[in-house]
Amino acid sequence: PRSKEGADIRWVVGDARTYVARTVERFDLITLGPLAGGAPGPGTRALAEDYGHTVEAYQRYLERLNPGGVLALTGWITDPPRGSLRIVLTAVEALRREAPSGVGAGLVVVRSWSTATTLLKPRGFTAAEVASLRQWAESRWFDLDWSPGMTAPDTRFHFVDRPVLFEAAQAA
C-alpha cells in the first residue's frame, strides 16, 4: 500500500530480530510496538524472555535503517517505570555502539498517559525535525520527555511524580 503522501508502506508482522537477521533490505522506519492487548498485569512478563529488546537487537535494527532512518520503540508506562526505562537505556547504549557521534542529537522520548516512545536516529535529528516533533506531540497531547538540547522535560499533559524518562535520557 501507499501512504497518502505516496510513500511505499510495507508492514512486517513477526519477530523483528529474526526478520532483520534474514534480510538485506533497508528501511526508513523500523517500529516495535508494545505487547498487544493492553498493559500487562503485575508480574506477567517478569519471567518472559524478550530477545527483540536487547542492545544487540537494537543495533541490528539501526544497521537496517536507510541514511536518515528512524527506529521507534514503544513500551507501556508502568509504576514503577521498568519497561519504558529499560527501552530508553538499552536504546541509548545501542545508539552509542552504532553511531557514537549520534547520541547527543539522535534521541527523542515522547510520552502519553499509557505509553512512551523512544526514537533513535543515528545521524541525529535536525532542529527543524525536533520542532516538528514537538508540534506533533503537542497537537496530540503527548509530553516530550527528551529531545536534543533539552534541559527539563516538557510536561504539559501527563504529570508524573518524578521525570524518570528525562533523568534516564539525561544520564545516558
N, C-alpha and C positions, 0 to 999 in steps of 0.2 A: 504493500500500500504506500501511498504518498501522503505527506502532511499537506495541510492547506497552503504551505509555502512552497510545495513542490519537492521537498526532500524525500529521499527513499527512506522508508522505515521498515525494519525487519525485527520482529520480536523473536527472541530465542528463549524458550521456557525450558528450564532444566538446570543441571548443576553447572554453574558458571565456571568454576575452576577446571572441570573436565573439558568443557567446551573450548575455553581459550587454550588449553594444552593441545587440542587437536586441530586447531585452525591456524591459518596464516593470515586470515582477514584482519583488517584494521577497522576501527570504529571511531566515530566522533563522540559517541556517548556510550558508556557502559554503566548500567544501573543495577544495583542489588537492592531489592525492597525488603521490608520486614516480613516475618513469618506471616502466612495467611491466617485469616480467622480471628484477628484481633490480638491484643496483647496477651502473652501467655500468663497463666496464673503463677503464684509463688512456687518456686522450685521445679516447675515443669520442664525447664530447659537446663537445669543445673548439671545433669549428667550427660547431656547430649553433646556429641562431637560435631563440630562445625568447621570443616576444613576450607570452606569458602570464605571465611573471615579470619585469615591469618596474615601476617606480614608478607609471607611468600605469595599467597594467593593475590593479595592486593598488588604486589609487584607485577605479577603476571598480567593482571588486568591493565595496569598502567602501560606495560610493554605493548599491549594490543591497541592502544589508542593512536589515532592519527595525530600529527602535529597539531596542537591546539585543542586536542580532545579532552574530555572531562570524565572522571569516574565519580558517580553519585552513589553514596551508601546510606541507606535509610534504616534506622532502628527505632524501636519503641522507647518512649520515655518511661522509666520506672523509678520507684523510690525504694531504696537508694538507686541512683543512676548508674547501673552497671553496664548494660549493653551499649547504650549510646556513648558512654565514656570510653568504653573499650574500643569502639569503632574509631573515635577521634584519635586516640593514642596509637592504635595499630596503623591507621591511615597515615599519620604523620611519619611514623617510622618507615613505612613502605615508600612514601614520597622522598624521605631523606636518602634512602638507599638508591632509589631510581633516578632522582634528579635533585642532588644536594642543594643546588642553587635555587631550586623552585620552592623550597619550604616556606620562605617568608612571604611569597606572593601567591603561592599555589593552594591555599587552604581557605575554605569558606564553610561555616557551620550555620545552618538555618534550623529554627525550632518552632514547632507548633505546640498545641496543648498535649498531643499524644505521641509525636514522632520528632526525631532530629535527623536531618540530612547533612552529611558531610560531603562536600565537593572537593575533589582534588584535580588540579590542572598542572601537570609537570612544568609547563612553560610559563606558568603564572597567569593570574587574572589581571587584565588591564584596569586602569582606573575607571574607564567607561563601562567595562563589564561589571565591576563592583557596584557602580552607581545603578546600573540596570538591575542587578540582583537585589539591591536594596529597595528599589522602587517596586519590583515584582513582589518581594516579601511583604512589604508594607501593604500593597493592594490586596493581599490575600490573608492578612492578619497573622503573618509569621514574624517571629523575632529573629534578628540577626545576632547570633552569639559570637561569631568571629568572622572577620574579613581582614585582608591585608591592611596594616596600619591602624587597626582598631586598638583603642586604649581602654575601652569599657564596653560591656555588652549593650546592645541596642534593644533593650527590653521595653516594649510598648504594649503588648497584648497579653502575654502569658508569663506572669510573675512567678519567680521561684525563690525559695528561701536562700539559696546560695547559687551563684552562677558557675556551677562546676564545669560546664562545657567550655565556657570562656576561659576559666582558670586552667583547664587541661590544655586547650589550644595554646594559650599564652606560655605555659610551662614547656610544652613540647616544641 
